[in-house]
Amino acid sequence: MNLPTKNSLQSYQVVLYHRALHPELFQLRGRKVIRHGDYELESWVMSGSHLLRFEHKSLCASELVTDQDRNLPEGGVVTAFLCAGERDYEHAFKKDRVTYMTTVQTETLSDNLFAATYEEMLDFGRESGALTHAWEDESGRCLSMIDVQRYSTEVHAQAYHLIANGGIVLRTQTIFEVK
């Protein structure tokens, strides 16, 4: 069983890096690479967390969503912020003419609503071919999922993390846009 290091909504954070991160730092449970035109997006799903690595020409940027607060790489950090509540963030990699945008939403659900949401998201993941990882914590079934849509000058990634302990649902919607 793979448990996140913490189960508090207050511990989840987004960290944006201006570099690649190495897979040996994480317990990967799934990986998918999408190449389209001049860009590439690599998605990694872990228990309760994810990483998106975007490359376009000389730019390499990585979004890490995690509940870990220790032993994270410090080099190349553009920003880091907590996920609790609702948050929008935008950063322009001006030299590379790429804009990163993300919206983070979190909520805590009752047991019944969490169970229904879990089943709905599991079905959605199967239908859409999303990258998914299901596991259990001490309170029940959990799910992490990344669904990606590619367009000619941008890529959209929606990530969902459903953590049974606490009924936590964390959703991120991320866009990398090439200008």
N, CA, C and O of each residue as an XYZ file, in Angstrom:
716
protein
N       0.850     -1.167      0.000
C       0.000      0.000      0.000
C       0.897      1.232      0.000
O       1.870      1.300      0.752
N       0.565      2.205     -0.848
C       1.345      3.428     -0.948
C       0.551      4.568     -0.364
O      -0.465      4.981     -0.925
N       1.001      5.069      0.737
C       0.294      6.149      1.403
C       1.002      7.464      1.175
O       2.231      7.520      1.202
N       0.233      8.542      0.947
C       0.872      9.846      0.918
C       1.500     10.111      2.276
O       1.092      9.523      3.277
N       2.488     10.990      2.315
C       3.191     11.240      3.562
C       2.299     11.910      4.598
O       2.522     11.754      5.798
N       1.292     12.654      4.149
C       0.348     13.306      5.052
C      -1.027     13.223      4.407
O      -1.137     12.990      3.204
N      -2.065     13.411      5.192
C      -3.404     13.395      4.631
C      -4.154     14.676      4.917
O      -5.384     14.687      4.893
N      -3.457     15.732      5.181
C      -4.087     17.008      5.454
C      -4.125     17.845      4.187
O      -3.128     17.963      3.475
N      -5.275     18.419      3.918
C      -5.427     19.299      2.774
C      -4.449     20.464      2.864
O      -4.019     20.992      1.839
N      -4.097     20.864      4.075
C      -3.195     21.992      4.275
C      -1.765     21.699      3.831
O      -0.971     22.629      3.693
N      -1.416     20.435      3.604
C      -0.037     20.105      3.259
C       0.223     20.056      1.754
O       1.381     20.050      1.338
N      -0.818     20.021      0.934
C      -0.625     19.938     -0.513
C      -0.143     21.267     -1.079
O      -0.604     22.338     -0.683
N       0.801     21.168     -2.022
C       1.339     22.369     -2.644
C       1.629     22.127     -4.116
O       1.808     20.993     -4.561
N       1.671     23.235     -4.863
C       2.118     23.242     -6.249
C       3.505     23.856     -6.251
O       3.731     24.906     -5.651
N       4.437     23.193     -6.933
C       5.779     23.737     -7.099
C       6.055     23.772     -8.602
O       5.992     22.742     -9.275
N       6.359     24.952     -9.120
C       6.708     25.116    -10.529
C       8.224     25.268    -10.632
O       8.829     26.116     -9.976
N       8.816     24.427    -11.468
C      10.264     24.436    -11.684
C      10.571     24.880    -13.108
O       9.778     24.660    -14.024
N      11.714     25.499    -13.280
C      12.223     25.868    -14.606
C      13.298     24.864    -14.997
O      14.393     25.240    -15.413
N      12.975     23.591    -14.859
C      13.890     22.497    -15.180
C      13.144     21.180    -15.072
O      12.007     21.126    -14.604
N      13.800     20.128    -15.510
C      13.246     18.775    -15.372
C      13.560     18.242    -13.975
O      14.545     18.641    -13.356
N      12.725     17.351    -13.495
C      12.989     16.621    -12.254
C      13.217     15.160    -12.629
O      12.728     14.684    -13.653
N      13.953     14.472    -11.800
C      14.323     13.095    -12.107
C      13.342     12.109    -11.489
O      12.937     12.275    -10.339
N      12.955     11.078    -12.248
C      11.961     10.115    -11.756
C      12.391      9.347    -10.522
O      11.537      8.895     -9.759
N      13.696      9.184    -10.300
C      14.132      8.427     -9.120
C      13.781      9.131     -7.813
O      13.875      8.524     -6.746
N      13.377     10.401     -7.876
C      12.973     11.135     -6.673
C      11.546     10.795     -6.235
O      11.122     11.184     -5.147
N      10.803     10.066     -7.084
C       9.380      9.837     -6.847
C       9.034      8.365     -7.046
O       9.754      7.632     -7.723
N       7.929      7.947     -6.450
C       7.426      6.586     -6.644
C       6.361      6.629     -7.740
O       5.163      6.701     -7.464
N       6.828      6.581     -8.987
C       5.931      6.668    -10.132
C       5.009      5.465    -10.188
O       5.436      4.330     -9.973
N       3.732      5.722    -10.480
C       2.741      4.658    -10.649
C       2.185      4.632    -12.062
O       1.423      3.734    -12.421
N       2.566      5.614    -12.858
C       2.153      5.662    -14.252
C       2.838      6.826    -14.937
O       3.181      7.828    -14.309
N       3.031      6.672    -16.257
C       3.736      7.693    -17.034
C       3.162      7.715    -18.437
O       2.848      6.673    -19.012
N       3.026      8.930    -18.987
C       2.545      9.068    -20.357
C       3.244     10.271    -20.984
O       3.400     11.310    -20.342
N       3.663     10.125    -22.241
C       4.315     11.207    -22.980
C       3.464     11.547    -24.192
O       3.023     10.666    -24.929
N       3.242     12.844    -24.384
C       2.506     13.328    -25.548
C       3.405     14.311    -26.283
O       3.899     15.276    -25.700
N       3.609     14.056    -27.555
C       4.378     14.964    -28.407
C       3.429     15.533    -29.446
O       2.634     14.811    -30.048
N       3.527     16.846    -29.645
C       2.655     17.489    -30.626
C       3.378     18.715    -31.172
O       3.688     19.639    -30.420
N       3.641     18.727    -32.443
C       4.342     19.872    -33.030
C       5.687     20.082    -32.359
O       6.519     19.176    -32.313
N       5.892     21.289    -31.836
C       7.165     21.664    -31.208
C       7.218     21.402    -29.712
O       8.218     21.738    -29.078
N       6.186     20.820    -29.126
C       6.225     20.622    -27.677
C       6.022     19.161    -27.289
O       5.544     18.334    -28.066
N       6.411     18.888    -26.040
C       6.237     17.561    -25.452
C       5.762     17.739    -24.020
O       6.270     18.598    -23.299
N       4.793     16.937    -23.603
C       4.332     16.923    -22.221
C       4.458     15.501    -21.698
O       3.901     14.562    -22.266
N       5.191     15.360    -20.617
C       5.307     14.070    -19.939
C       4.553     14.171    -18.624
O       4.765     15.109    -17.855
N       3.678     13.215    -18.362
C       2.868     13.183    -17.138
C       3.289     11.998    -16.288
O       3.456     10.886    -16.787
N       3.456     12.248    -15.010
C       3.729     11.186    -14.049
C       2.635     11.217    -13.003
O       2.313     12.279    -12.470
N       2.063     10.068    -12.706
C       1.072      9.984    -11.637
C       1.667      9.155    -10.503
O       2.292      8.118    -10.722
N       1.452      9.646     -9.286
C       1.898      8.974     -8.074
C       0.705      8.917     -7.116
O      -0.355      9.468     -7.413
N       0.872      8.269     -5.992
C      -0.201      8.190     -4.988
C      -0.425      9.571     -4.377
O       0.349     10.023     -3.534
N      -1.485     10.229     -4.813
C      -1.841     11.532     -4.256
C      -1.027     12.692     -4.779
O      -1.073     13.779     -4.203
N      -0.276     12.493     -5.864
C       0.522     13.589     -6.413
C       0.769     13.358     -7.902
O       0.489     12.285     -8.438
N       1.300     14.390     -8.555
C       1.627     14.255     -9.971
C       2.735     15.219    -10.356
O       3.057     16.156     -9.626
N       3.310     14.961    -11.527
C       4.289     15.854    -12.110
C       4.001     15.977    -13.599
O       3.752     14.982    -14.281
N       4.038     17.209    -14.092
C       3.936     17.482    -15.519
C       5.252     18.118    -15.953
O       5.681     19.113    -15.369
N       5.894     17.550    -16.974
C       7.119     18.132    -17.519
C       6.826     18.579    -18.948
O       6.461     17.770    -19.802
N       6.992     19.890    -19.196
C       6.709     20.476    -20.500
C       8.007     20.928    -21.141
O       8.804     21.628    -20.517
N       8.221     20.527    -22.393
C       9.397     20.966    -23.134
C       8.970     21.588    -24.448
O       8.123     21.057    -25.167
N       9.579     22.729    -24.744
C       9.376     23.413    -26.020
C      10.676     24.119    -26.367
O      11.094     25.045    -25.673
N      11.313     23.676    -27.444
C      12.618     24.206    -27.858
C      13.576     24.162    -26.682
O      13.904     23.066    -26.226
N      14.047     25.301    -26.162
C      15.033     25.275    -25.074
C      14.397     25.273    -23.683
O      15.109     25.158    -22.685
N      13.083     25.397    -23.601
C      12.406     25.454    -22.300
C      12.106     24.058    -21.766
O      11.658     23.179    -22.502
N      12.356     23.875    -20.495
C      11.879     22.711    -19.770
C      11.297     23.223    -18.458
O      12.008     23.826    -17.654
N      10.011     22.984    -18.243
C       9.333     23.412    -17.017
C       8.589     22.217    -16.441
O       8.091     21.367    -17.180
N       8.519     22.161    -15.110
C       7.849     21.046    -14.438
C       6.909     21.570    -13.367
O       7.264     22.449    -12.581
N       5.702     21.014    -13.350
C       4.730     21.293    -12.293
C       4.661     20.054    -11.413
O       4.380     18.955    -11.889
N       4.921     20.244    -10.130
C       4.804     19.165     -9.153
C       3.694     19.521     -8.182
O       3.714     20.593     -7.577
N       2.726     18.630     -8.028
C       1.695     18.764     -6.998
C       1.933     17.622     -6.027
O       1.914     16.453     -6.413
N       2.158     17.967     -4.759
C       2.546     16.967     -3.777
C       2.133     17.387     -2.378
O       1.896     18.564     -2.108
N       2.052     16.399     -1.493
C       1.829     16.709     -0.078
C       3.144     16.628      0.688
O       3.157     16.817      1.904
N       4.242     16.354      0.004
C       5.552     16.320      0.651
C       6.029     17.749      0.902
O       5.827     18.641      0.078
N       6.651     17.944      2.029
C       7.237     19.258      2.286
C       8.734     19.149      2.558
O       9.392     20.153      2.828
N       9.265     17.949      2.489
C      10.694     17.730      2.719
C      11.294     16.985      1.539
O      10.601     16.289      0.795
N      12.582     17.148      1.392
C      13.351     16.440      0.377
C      12.895     16.727     -1.049
O      13.064     15.890     -1.937
N      12.318     17.902     -1.272
C      11.968     18.308     -2.625
C      13.148     19.060     -3.228
O      13.850     19.774     -2.512
N      13.376     18.913     -4.518
C      14.453     19.676     -5.153
C      14.239     21.181     -4.969
O      13.115     21.673     -5.075
N      15.311     21.894     -4.698
C      15.225     23.338     -4.485
C      15.686     24.139     -5.690
O      15.250     25.275     -5.877
N      16.551     23.577     -6.500
C      17.072     24.296     -7.657
C      16.025     24.467     -8.739
O      15.279     23.538     -9.048
N      15.972     25.665     -9.315
C      15.067     25.930    -10.424
C      13.632     26.212    -10.037
O      12.760     26.227    -10.906
N      13.352     26.440     -8.743
C      11.978     26.723     -8.327
C      11.576     28.120     -8.812
O      12.259     29.105     -8.533
N      10.472     28.187     -9.534
C       9.904     29.461     -9.976
C       8.964     29.986     -8.905
O       9.007     31.164     -8.548
N       8.116     29.104     -8.396
C       7.173     29.461     -7.340
C       6.691     28.194     -6.656
O       6.804     27.094     -7.197
N       6.157     28.366     -5.470
C       5.514     27.279     -4.728
C       4.392     27.897     -3.918
O       4.561     28.964     -3.329
N       3.252     27.234     -3.886
C       2.125     27.735     -3.097
C       1.239     26.578     -2.664
O       1.193     25.527     -3.304
N       0.535     26.803     -1.556
C      -0.370     25.784     -1.013
C      -1.621     25.663     -1.873
O      -2.053     26.626     -2.507
N      -2.191     24.472     -1.883
C      -3.354     24.170     -2.714
C      -4.692     24.436     -2.030
O      -5.711     24.523     -2.716
N      -4.726     24.568     -0.711
C      -5.996     24.675      0.017
C      -6.849     25.816     -0.544
O      -6.353     26.913     -0.802
N      -8.144     25.533     -0.726
C      -9.072     26.535     -1.241
C      -9.054     26.567     -2.747
O      -9.024     25.522     -3.396
N      -9.072     27.769     -3.314
C      -9.049     27.937     -4.760
C      -7.982     28.962     -5.096
O      -7.861     29.990     -4.429
N      -7.207     28.675     -6.138
C      -6.076     29.534     -6.458
C      -5.824     29.513     -7.955
O      -5.890     28.454     -8.581
N      -5.538     30.665     -8.533
C      -5.110     30.781     -9.921
C      -3.694     31.333     -9.923
O      -3.336     32.166     -9.090
N      -2.900     30.861    -10.860
C      -1.528     31.351    -10.969
C      -1.129     31.338    -12.440
O      -1.493     30.428    -13.185
N      -0.376     32.358    -12.849
C       0.116     32.440    -14.211
C       1.569     32.907    -14.186
O       1.937     33.791    -13.412
N       2.386     32.301    -15.043
C       3.790     32.686    -15.157
C       4.190     32.668    -16.623
O       3.923     31.697    -17.330
N       4.830     33.739    -17.081
C       5.327     33.809    -18.454
C       6.812     33.475    -18.469
O       7.609     34.126    -17.794
N       7.174     32.470    -19.234
C       8.570     32.190    -19.525
C       8.877     33.028    -20.770
O       8.845     32.527    -21.894
N       9.173     34.300    -20.550
C       9.242     35.285    -21.631
C      10.250     34.930    -22.712
O       9.942     35.021    -23.901
N      11.443     34.528    -22.315
C      12.485     34.194    -23.287
C      12.013     33.087    -24.231
O      12.330     33.096    -25.420
N      11.262     32.145    -23.694
C      10.816     30.984    -24.471
C       9.434     31.158    -25.076
O       8.952     30.293    -25.806
N       8.796     32.290    -24.766
C       7.457     32.609    -25.302
C       6.434     31.530    -24.959
O       5.638     31.107    -25.798
N       6.481     31.099    -23.699
C       5.544     30.101    -23.193
C       4.895     30.656    -21.928
O       5.568     31.230    -21.072
N       3.595     30.478    -21.824
C       2.865     30.875    -20.627
C       2.343     29.626    -19.928
O       1.773     28.729    -20.548
N       2.556     29.600    -18.629
C       2.051     28.532    -17.762
C       0.894     29.116    -16.972
O       1.035     30.178    -16.366
N      -0.241     28.443    -16.969
C      -1.405     28.869    -16.192
C      -1.951     27.664    -15.448
O      -2.028     26.566    -16.000
N      -2.332     27.871    -14.189
C      -2.953     26.771    -13.452
C      -4.044     27.314    -12.547
O      -3.965     28.437    -12.050
N      -5.043     26.506    -12.349
C      -6.105     26.755    -11.382
C      -6.145     25.541    -10.459
O      -6.171     24.401    -10.922
N      -6.150     25.792     -9.165
C      -6.184     24.719     -8.173
C      -7.460     24.879     -7.358
O      -7.778     25.974     -6.893
N      -8.178     23.792     -7.191
C      -9.399     23.793     -6.376
C      -9.348     22.595     -5.445
O      -8.996     21.491     -5.859
N      -9.698     22.816     -4.197
C      -9.744     21.718     -3.234
C     -11.067     21.761     -2.493
O     -11.673     22.818     -2.318
N     -11.492     20.596     -2.067
C     -12.682     20.515     -1.227
C     -12.630     19.251     -0.397
O     -11.910     18.305     -0.715
N     -13.401     19.253      0.665
C     -13.543     18.100      1.540
C     -14.985     17.637      1.439
O     -15.910     18.417      1.665
N     -15.181     16.357      1.096
C     -16.515     15.811      0.864
C     -16.922     14.852      1.978
O     -16.079     14.259      2.651
N     -18.237     14.714      2.155
C     -18.762     13.703      3.072
C     -18.447     12.319      2.501
O     -18.110     12.201      1.323
N     -18.552     11.284      3.313
C     -18.234      9.925      2.873
C     -19.061      9.504      1.657
O     -18.520      8.944      0.704
N     -20.361      9.769      1.686
C     -21.229      9.362      0.575
C     -20.890     10.112     -0.706
O     -20.808      9.513     -1.778
N     -20.694     11.415     -0.596
C     -20.368     12.212     -1.766
C     -18.980     11.844     -2.308
O     -18.770     11.819     -3.520
N     -18.041     11.562     -1.406
C     -16.708     11.142     -1.841
C     -16.792      9.829     -2.619
O     -16.169      9.693     -3.672
N     -17.558      8.862     -2.108
C     -17.690      7.562     -2.776
C     -18.303      7.723     -4.164
O     -17.850      7.084     -5.115
N     -19.320      8.563     -4.293
C     -19.959      8.798     -5.591
C     -18.996      9.499     -6.551
O     -18.937      9.160     -7.733
N     -18.253     10.464     -6.047
C     -17.277     11.186     -6.865
C     -16.179     10.238     -7.326
O     -15.744     10.301     -8.476
N     -15.730      9.363     -6.435
C     -14.700      8.375     -6.778
C     -15.167      7.528     -7.964
O     -14.433      7.372     -8.940
N     -16.375      6.984     -7.886
C     -16.901      6.129     -8.959
C     -17.042      6.913    -10.263
O     -16.714      6.407    -11.336
N     -17.528      8.137    -10.167
C     -17.694      8.989    -11.352
C     -16.339      9.275    -12.013
O     -16.216      9.200    -13.235
N     -15.338      9.597    -11.214
C     -14.016      9.905    -11.748
C     -13.337      8.653    -12.316
O     -12.640      8.735    -13.327
N     -13.532      7.514    -11.684
C     -12.981      6.260    -12.196
C     -13.575      5.943    -13.568
O     -12.848      5.548    -14.480
N     -14.886      6.113    -13.720
C     -15.545      5.915    -15.011
C     -15.023      6.899    -16.052
O     -14.743      6.515    -17.188
N     -14.891      8.174    -15.665
C     -14.378      9.192    -16.575
C     -12.969      8.830    -17.041
O     -12.653      8.962    -18.224
N     -12.134      8.379    -16.130
C     -10.768      8.002    -16.470
C     -10.720      6.870    -17.483
O      -9.912      6.892    -18.411
N     -11.585      5.885    -17.302
C     -11.645      4.753    -18.246
C     -12.104      5.224    -19.622
O     -11.519      4.853    -20.639
N     -13.153      6.042    -19.646
C     -13.722      6.510    -20.911
C     -12.768      7.411    -21.677
O     -12.701      7.335    -22.904
N     -12.036      8.257    -20.982
C     -11.171      9.239    -21.638
C      -9.755      8.732    -21.899
O      -8.983      9.384    -22.601
N      -9.412      7.579    -21.341
C      -8.057      7.068    -21.494
C      -7.042      7.837    -20.663
O      -5.861      7.892    -21.005
N      -7.504      8.427    -19.578
C      -6.630      9.207    -18.703
C      -5.614      8.306    -18.004
O      -5.822      7.102    -17.857
N      -4.533      8.908    -17.588
C      -3.511      8.221    -16.800
C      -4.033      8.138    -15.369
O      -4.253      9.171    -14.737
N      -4.235      6.923    -14.845
C      -4.831      6.776    -13.519
C      -4.009      5.854    -12.628
O      -3.279      4.981    -13.096
N      -4.154      6.082    -11.341
C      -3.554      5.209    -10.331
C      -4.533      5.141     -9.157
O      -4.864      6.165     -8.558
N      -4.988      3.945     -8.836
C      -5.890      3.732     -7.698
C      -5.123      2.992     -6.610
O      -4.314      2.111     -6.900
N      -5.377      3.347     -5.379
C      -4.741      2.709     -4.234
C      -5.656      2.902     -3.035
O      -6.712      3.521     -3.162
N      -5.274      2.389     -1.882
C      -6.063      2.555     -0.668
C      -5.223      3.161      0.433
O      -4.033      2.874      0.557
N      -5.857      4.003      1.229
C      -5.233      4.464      2.469
C      -6.030      3.850      3.622
O      -6.900      3.012      3.389
N      -5.748      4.249      4.840
C      -6.414      3.632      5.994
C      -7.921      3.893      6.035
O      -8.636      3.236      6.791
N      -8.417      4.846      5.231
C      -9.843      5.166      5.221
C     -10.597      4.617      4.020
O     -11.828      4.625      4.011
N      -9.880      4.139      3.004
C     -10.591      3.593      1.850
C      -9.885      3.823      0.531
O      -8.672      4.022      0.469
N     -10.694      3.788     -0.531
C     -10.174      3.870     -1.897
C      -9.779      5.302     -2.264
O     -10.488      6.259     -1.954
N      -8.630      5.421     -2.931
C      -8.092      6.702     -3.376
C      -7.799      6.623     -4.871
O      -7.663      5.537     -5.434
N      -7.706      7.786     -5.499
C      -7.479      7.828     -6.941
C      -6.693      9.080     -7.306
O      -6.970     10.169     -6.802
N      -5.714      8.913     -8.183
C      -5.018     10.033     -8.812
C      -5.138      9.841    -10.314
O      -4.977      8.731    -10.822
N      -5.425     10.941    -11.031
C      -5.687     10.836    -12.462
C      -5.234     12.104    -13.163
O      -5.371     13.208    -12.634
N      -4.682     11.927    -14.383
C      -4.305     13.056    -15.230
C      -4.924     12.838    -16.603
O      -4.707     11.807    -17.239
N      -5.696     13.819    -17.051
C      -6.337     13.789    -18.360
C      -5.758     14.945    -19.174
O      -5.767     16.089    -18.719
N      -5.254     14.653    -20.376
C      -4.544     15.655    -21.180
C      -5.242     15.844    -22.526
O      -5.664     14.880    -23.165
N      -5.355     17.118    -22.944
C      -5.832     17.462    -24.278
C      -4.753     18.303    -24.948
O      -4.220     19.239    -24.351
N      -4.442     17.964    -26.176
C      -3.418     18.715    -26.905
C      -4.067     19.532    -28.015
O      -5.032     19.110    -28.651
N      -3.508     20.699    -28.219
C      -3.939     21.625    -29.259
C      -2.689     22.100    -29.992
O      -1.572     21.800    -29.570
N      -2.868     22.836    -31.080
C      -1.707     23.196    -31.896
C      -0.684     24.042    -31.139
O       0.518     23.833    -31.303
N      -1.128     24.989    -30.316
C      -0.177     25.862    -29.613
C      -0.292     25.778    -28.091
O       0.285     26.600    -27.379
N      -1.019     24.807    -27.601
C      -1.126     24.659    -26.140
C      -1.524     23.235    -25.792
O      -2.033     22.480    -26.621
N      -1.271     22.896    -24.530
C      -1.664     21.602    -24.001
C      -2.349     21.844    -22.658
O      -1.884     22.648    -21.850
N      -3.455     21.143    -22.430
C      -4.240     21.262    -21.197
C      -4.126     19.957    -20.425
O      -4.226     18.876    -21.005
N      -3.920     20.058    -19.131
C      -3.862     18.869    -18.278
C      -4.732     19.100    -17.050
O      -4.528     20.059    -16.305
N      -5.696     18.221    -16.848
C      -6.527     18.251    -15.641
C      -6.089     17.079    -14.776
O      -6.072     15.932    -15.223
N      -5.737     17.382    -13.534
C      -5.325     16.338    -12.599
C      -6.304     16.323    -11.434
O      -6.767     17.367    -10.974
N      -6.606     15.123    -10.972
C      -7.539     14.923     -9.869
C      -6.887     13.985     -8.867
O      -6.324     12.955     -9.238
N      -6.970     14.349     -7.604
C      -6.468     13.490     -6.531
C      -7.587     13.359     -5.506
O      -8.004     14.345     -4.897
N      -8.066     12.138     -5.323
C      -9.124     11.843     -4.364
C      -8.498     11.028     -3.238
O      -8.075      9.891     -3.447
N      -8.440     11.612     -2.048
C      -7.800     11.004     -0.892
C      -8.892     10.654      0.119
O      -9.538     11.546      0.667
N      -9.100      9.361      0.367
C     -10.190      8.904      1.236
C     -10.070      9.456      2.652
O     -11.064      9.886      3.237
N      -8.860      9.446      3.205
C      -8.659      9.952      4.561
C      -8.902     11.456      4.569
O      -8.044     12.235      4.154
N     -10.056     11.850      5.034
C     -10.440     13.257      5.055
C     -11.398     13.637      3.942
O     -11.899     14.761      3.926
N     -11.673     12.715      2.994
C     -12.589     13.017      1.898
C     -12.076     14.143      1.010
O     -12.862     14.960      0.530
N     -10.776     14.195      0.790
C     -10.138     15.291      0.057
C     -10.234     15.073     -1.445
O      -9.966     13.981     -1.946
N     -10.622     16.130     -2.156
C     -10.564     16.156     -3.613
C      -9.751     17.380     -4.000
O     -10.101     18.507     -3.650
N      -8.664     17.151     -4.725
C      -7.799     18.220     -5.208
C      -7.810     18.154     -6.727
O      -7.548     17.105     -7.315
N      -8.115     19.284     -7.356
C      -8.188     19.335     -8.818
C      -7.294     20.463     -9.306
O      -7.338     21.574     -8.779
N      -6.481     20.170    -10.319
C      -5.705     21.216    -10.970
C      -6.037     21.209    -12.450
O      -6.222     20.152    -13.054
N      -6.110     22.391    -13.023
C      -6.261     22.564    -14.458
C      -5.076     23.401    -14.914
O      -4.949     24.566    -14.537
N      -4.217     22.811    -15.721
C      -2.980     23.467    -16.116
C      -2.923     23.605    -17.624
O      -3.298     22.691    -18.360
N      -2.448     24.763    -18.079
C      -2.245     25.020    -19.503
C      -0.825     25.509    -19.702
O      -0.355     26.405    -19.001
N      -0.144     24.902    -20.675
C       1.113     25.426    -21.192
C       0.793     25.946    -22.585
O       0.375     25.183    -23.456
N       0.989     27.244    -22.798
C       0.632     27.884    -24.063
C       1.881     28.445    -24.729
O       2.644     29.194    -24.119
N       2.078     28.069    -25.997
C       3.206     28.571    -26.791
C       2.727     29.761    -27.576
O       1.733     29.672    -28.296
N       3.418     30.878    -27.449
C       3.015     32.115    -28.147
C       3.631     32.182    -29.528
O       3.405     33.147    -30.259
